[in-house]
Amino acid sequence: MIETPLRRWLHRRQRPERYTRLEELLATARLDRVGILRKQRDDLAGIVAFAAAHVSYYRRRFAGLTDFATLPILTKSDVTADLDELLADTADRSEAKIGHTGGSTGKPLAFWYDEAKHELMRAGMMRSYMGSGWRPGQKILNFWGARQDTVSGGVFGAGYGDFIAAERTIAAHEYTERQLHAWADTLLRYQPVLLQGYASILAELARFVIARRLPMPKSLIGVYSTAEVLEDSQRELMQRAFSCSVFNQYGSREIPNIACECRHGNMHVFTDMVFLESAADERLLITSLTNRLMPMIRYEIGDAGRLLDGDCACGSPFPLMAMSMCRQNDLIRTSGGKTVHPSYFNKLLYGMTQIRQYQWQQTAPDRIVLSVVASPPLSDDTAGSLQENIHRDVDATMSLELRQVDEIPRTVSGKHRFVIGLPD
Ligand SMILES: [Zn+2]
């Protein structure tokens, strides 16, 4: 594999800032726990002071407050309403661009970014990948659902050659059986070391590979699943199809590189990138420690999780967290005042192997719609037993409508959601 060092050399020349950032990030990862937490504390104090001095939004909202825990929470509505006021006065407006998240709710959120933020994001991703044994210059194949990223100028659409980047991106906005076959062929020919992409897309490809008993390249050492909640059943499919470890990545477009799983399957928080708080209801608040273009302090990202004590056998100094398997708006709330976790609805369909895709959507306090792509279709008996379960476990007044469909539309960002609650 003489190609790999050559690629790495070319890529480093092409993206010097990315490799400088990567070296800094790797140096932090070599500190001990005490050292990285001290750095995090310093970085947090630094970003708060910077925001109060250079960002008119925070200058206004932080007035008179001195304790971090009393600082106001930054909601998505705040970002939307005060986007312009969130840009630091030190920013070069000609370099700042507006990016968009598709948002798991399907409602796009605009934010400021620049080339430096982008390069740091990519460096952070490279550090995560290195946890699998991957090294810069080795090939990665991306399966990406967000249309905005795969066009020219997008995250993966930048105009550099595939050879140098050692990276190829498949635009997976929608797909057919024929396309899945073509992707499996590409995978076999390209011989990537890593796969990266949306959980639902990788799981769908894995299901196809297993069903058709297609050969997969021996070069694969890891699958990085991102952007969507990774279900256990999806992880198992990927492990079986690609015969390698699966790593769940946690980050968003507005705050990338929040946490990532290591080889021992534990989720480590990147404390040199973020300061993370988990409220009593597990609602996560995230402060970016690196973003001085548009500081994001105590940002309510819409995910749930908790911080864990203890160390991991992998030796990484970064502390541990657990994601809750849901986002705030994936919860089903009944008219009787009960809140039901989405995993309940996912579990109801366990073992129904004829289902290729599904989505539960609550359309009223007492009504839930289950859309399924299934072959053969679900029987009336199955529908009846699902309704019985929901009456018994969720709410005696909740009615189920079963819709057998050919496909389930994704959100604007290309993400698939298994369970959608009523909007707040
Ligand atoms: Zn670990």
Boltz pocket constraint, residues with backbone or C-beta under 6 A from the ligand:
constraints:
  - pocket:
      binder: B
      contacts: [[A, 262], [A, 263], [A, 264], [A, 265], [A, 266], [A, 268], [A, 312], [A, 313], [A, 314], [A, 315], [A, 316]]
      max_distance: 6.0
